[in-house]
Amino acid sequence: MKKQSIKVLAILAVAGTFTTGCDLLKDLEYTVTPSPLEMHGDSVLVKVDVTFPEKGIKKKASADITPMLGSTALKSIRVQGEKATGNGDVIAYKLGGKVSYTDIVAYTPEMEAADLMITGKVFKGEKEKEGITPTKIADATIITPYLVNEDFKVIVANDEFKRVTEETFTAQLNYSKGSSNVSYSEMKQDDIKAYQAFLENAQVDPRVALKAINVSGFASPEGEEDKNNSLSTDRAASAKKSAMKVAKSAKNEAAAGDIYNEAGSGEDYAGFKKQLSEDTEMNEDDKNLVLRVLETISNAEERETAMRNMGKTFSYLDKNIFPQLRRTEIVAVYDQTGFSDEELMVLSTSNSDTLNLEELLFTAALYTDLNEQLRVYKIAERRFSNDYRASNNVGVVLYMQNKLSEAKNQFEKANGIQDNAISKNNLGAIAGIERNRTKSMDLLGQANGAGEEVNYNKGILDIQNGDYASAISNLGSNASYNKALAQLLNGDATSAVSTINNSDDAKTAQGFYLKAVAAARQNKLQDVISNLTNVFAQDASLKAKAAKDREFLNYMENVSFSALVK
């Protein structure tokens, strides 16, 4: 609290502008909250309670009181005695009174070490009589929120790489009408030859692990349903025998063993619809008529009767469609193991065109060298230009290389390929670094769900906006420097110290500095000294900051502190 009797400014008295004999205003008390002043959200809130004692202002006097923060003049407040004319706050002569004053000004760097001063003018009636002697009423300004780490986090779009994938190899045996016998010529068909070659390779390739062979027999949808069901079962059985012969020829032990699942699947209406839809020779009207019959008549006998009544159309089906349905499918199910990490890295250099997108995205992340990561991501971007992930990840590497303009272009490109939350987060990070907090928060709002990085980035903006409770929430459960800072700014120095001690910054210069500030707020001089000692051992340039940091205002006259910051 400051108490002041109003005096004429000496320099102005010399100039003859004012006199020193007036006593229109006296013994005012100023209470500033907080003191020293604090910066939050790039602004400084100034709240002053001005107390007028009994007979502190003459009845016909008035005054314009103007706080000054450095060279920045805040708004003025007019007070007046009970018989003065005007629109000011009226103060009773005998009783005195109190006036509360609040203003918010944008922070400027000079305000860090500036004093909050009171100046102004005093009037009697309409005539200016005195100047209020500039008087310090508070220190300014704590700017601890500016200690925030602007380490906005970007997100790498994940690959969907699987080292082991389940694959299938399919061969087909076709049958004559009404038959379940596998013909000699059918066993010489190309797909059976390819199946044998597959089994031969599977026997010697350690990357292939055969799991099952599914044999499914089918019948065409003409004839009696019960007979067709039995026929499909017989076809599955004969196909299994033939498949085992192929396995024996291929010398594949697994395929010759107890690995088969055989089943008769009856009349193949699903296959019928598919073949019919793909047929390019049949008249469209006839085709649609058949499809309507398949979709509207559920009884198999009635369906067949309806189709036979179509005459030439049925004859076309019997000649061109039904033969393809009289079959057994042999499906080998196996696990395919892909390239090792080492093989992928070699291929990314020597033969990258053999790698698919997921393999390229996975391989890029295997490298610790950013230039190598960038090389592989660019290959993926060139070959798979319709997938946003490669373009996004190129941007991530550029961001990590501090090439922010190029990174921004990549994130915009990725989001142009596909609107996505990951690239929105990354653009939000760029906007945060560019100090466009409104745009950054908007982009991060659109990125919700992309990852914990989104909330962390919001936490940085919350600190900068002065919303420390939201910052603590957004910064999550992980101990980090910024979370500790948010806790400190939210009034919890104890938790801040605990958090910083459990973070990666426990032993860094900025970590020790934050602990020194927390100690000052807890009135722990020795902890202030020990933490600052550790700070300066790593970064002596921070002595200049500590020497004027209003967090240490109570210690600036202390011998140990003064010696430390010199």
BELHU-V811644 format. One line per field, one symbol per residue. psi: psi as a letter, one per 40 degrees, with the letter a starting at -180 (. if undefined). burial: # if it has 9 or more other ideal C-beta (glycine too) atoms within 8 Angstrom, else .. A space follows every 10 residues. Layout:
BEGIN
psi=???
burial=???
END
This chain:
BEGIN
psi=hhhhhhihhd ddddeediie eifdhifihh hhhihiiihh feihhhhhhh hhihfehide iiihhhihhb ehhiiihhii ieeiiafihh hidddaaihh hhihihhide edeiihihaa ihihbehhdi ihhhhheiii hhfddeehhf ghhihhhiif hhdhihiihh ihhiiiheie hhidddeeid dddddddddd dddeheehhh dihhhhiiii fiiidddddd dddddddddd ddddddddde fhddeeagei hiiheahgdd dddddddehe dihddddddd ddddddhdhd ddddddddee bddddddddd dddeegihhh hhhihhhaii dddddddddd gdeeiidddd ddddedidhd dddddddddd dddgeehddd dddddddddd efgddddddd dddddddhhi dddddddddd dddefgdddd dddddeehed iedddddddd ddddeegddd ddddeaehhi ddddddddde egdddddddd deieedeidd dddddddddd eefgdddddd ddddddddge eedddddehe dfdeeeehdd dddde.
burial=.#.#.#.##. .##....#.. .#.###.### .#...####. ..######## ###..####. ########## .#.#.##### ##.#...### #.#..##.#. #.#.#.#... ##.#.##### ####....## ########## #####.###. .#.##.#.#. #....#..## ###.#....# .#...##... ########## ###....#.# .######### #.#.#..### ########## #######..# .#.##...## .#######.. ###.##..#. .#...##.## #.##...... ..##.##..# ..##.##..# ########## ########.. ...##.##.. .#..#.#### #####.#... .######### #.##..#### #########. ...#.##### #####.#..# ########## ###...#.## ####..#..# ..######## ####.###.# ##.###...# ########## ..#.###.## ..#.##.### ########## ##..#.###. ######.... .##..##.## ##..##.... ##.##.
END
